[in-house]
Amino acid sequence: MVDFSEDFWHFILQHGNDDTGRLRLKYAGNEKISWAIDQIEARKKIDRKLPLFSENGRLLFPSVLSAEQASSEDTALYKQQILSGRFDTICDLTGGLGIDSYYMARIASQLTYIERFSHYCDIARHNFKELRQNNIHVLNGDCRDFLNSPHVRCDLYYIDPARRGSGNKRLYNLSDCEPAVLEILPVVLAEKASLLLKASPMLDIKQTINDLGKVSEIHILSVKNECKELLFLVEPNHAGDPRIYCSNKTLDNKWQTYTFFLAEESLLPSSSPVCSLQEYLYEPNSSILKAGAFKSIAQSFGIDKLAVSSHLYTSRKYVSDFPGRAFEILEAYPFSKQVLKKCSRKYPQANVSTRNFPLTPDEIRRLGGIKDGGDIYLFATMVNSEKTMIYCRKK
């Protein structure tokens, strides 16, 4: 059981801002203090990612690695939002640190947390008690044993399989992850229950739909335009194409969501690239790019694709609610070293990006002597099969 003296908590509070490397040298060989130092280091890892856990000085972490790999508060709250009012009883088959369990329990009448490591279970019991979340039942064991033995049925089973194999190698195929989702899924569906799978952003969406079957929803989550995770909701009675939700939490902390269907995307005609730039330039957020909604986004917002492979768009009128970055085009020139150097005298500082272009941003910066940053954005891309430099300012 987790049971620590006030001296333990006082040490964490007193040394919370200290260098953990120096602390480990000073207290080498003291197991209890080493564990307290782990807590200090873990808290530094989750300070921004998990503000609720960071603010509560009595919460614990099984290891520093568990803090690094835990779901963020942003994505945990998103799951809470999409599940609210739909599932009364939930089972987290891969409990871990318990971040997702805690937030899902807040919208469920009962949540079962399952974890095969007893140490994690002890920590989870302690944390849930500190958080006063009393509707969570913690079970120590293998989720497959739980599912294959008599148990109380749940409306939804949530699974976040390990995506790292031996030697900490990343795994990108569903069949390589542990526990084996494709072995668990038939058991869940036989109960007429649903499964919510959290997966790596590197997973192939179309292949995963084929592997799982009965996928009703796919949520692609990004935070500040960095793709964090994929969610696949499998429901026993679903038939047909899943709805895809491309969700990005923007810099002003608001969720921006674009939805579409893959089948509709495939039926849309390929848009012919425009022959000339218009007044504004757009780049979809990372969730939309991951989803491959390249034709749907153009049709939905009345914008034109700049080139087949660049995934940049342009329009004459400004689209204020575009789900991604929007820019006002200032100038555009055919690319050459001479023109780049000339333009760099006018724009000595810029945020350089390349899309479907033979040079990297670093190479362009070196060629033009451009300083990084500022409020000017330079896109090097292809327009009408010609290498082009587009100077713009963010809207």
HELIX and SHEET records of a PDB file:
HELIX    1   1 GLU A    6  GLN A   14  1                                   9    
HELIX    2   2 THR A   20  LYS A   26  1                                   7    
HELIX    3   3 GLU A   31  ILE A   46  1                                  16    
HELIX    4   4 PRO A   51  GLU A   55  1                                   5    
HELIX    5   5 VAL A   64  GLN A   69  1                                   6    
HELIX    6   6 GLU A   73  LEU A   83  1                                  11    
HELIX    7   7 ILE A   99  ALA A  105  1                                   7    
HELIX    8   8 SER A  118  GLU A  130  1                                  13    
HELIX    9   9 CYS A  143  LEU A  147  1                                   5    
HELIX   10  10 SER A  166  ASN A  168  5                                   3    
HELIX   11  11 LEU A  174  ASP A  176  5                                   3    
HELIX   12  12 VAL A  181  ALA A  190  1                                  10    
HELIX   13  13 ILE A  205  LEU A  212  1                                   8    
HELIX   14  14 LEU A  262  LEU A  267  1                                   6    
HELIX   15  15 SER A  286  ALA A  291  1                                   6    
HELIX   16  16 PHE A  294  PHE A  301  1                                   8    
HELIX   17  17 LYS A  337  LYS A  346  1                                  10    
HELIX   18  18 PRO A  361  GLY A  368  1                                   8    
SHEET    1   A 9 ILE A 136  ASN A 140  0                                        
SHEET    2   A 9 GLN A 110  GLU A 115  1                                        
SHEET    3   A 9 THR A  89  ASP A  92  1                                        
SHEET    4   A 9 LEU A 156  ILE A 159  1                                        
SHEET    5   A 9 SER A 194  ALA A 199  1                                        
SHEET    6   A 9 GLU A 226  VAL A 234 -1                                        
SHEET    7   A 9 VAL A 215  VAL A 223 -1                                        
SHEET    8   A 9 ARG A 243  LYS A 249  1                                        
SHEET    9   A 9 TRP A 255  PHE A 261 -1                                        
SHEET    1   B 7 ASP A 304  LYS A 305  0                                        
SHEET    2   B 7 TYR A 313  SER A 315 -1                                        
SHEET    3   B 7 TYR A 280  PRO A 284 -1                                        
SHEET    4   B 7 GLY A 324  PRO A 334 -1                                        
SHEET    5   B 7 GLU A 386  LYS A 394 -1                                        
SHEET    6   B 7 LYS A 371  VAL A 383 -1                                        
SHEET    7   B 7 GLN A 349  THR A 354  1                                        
END                                                                             
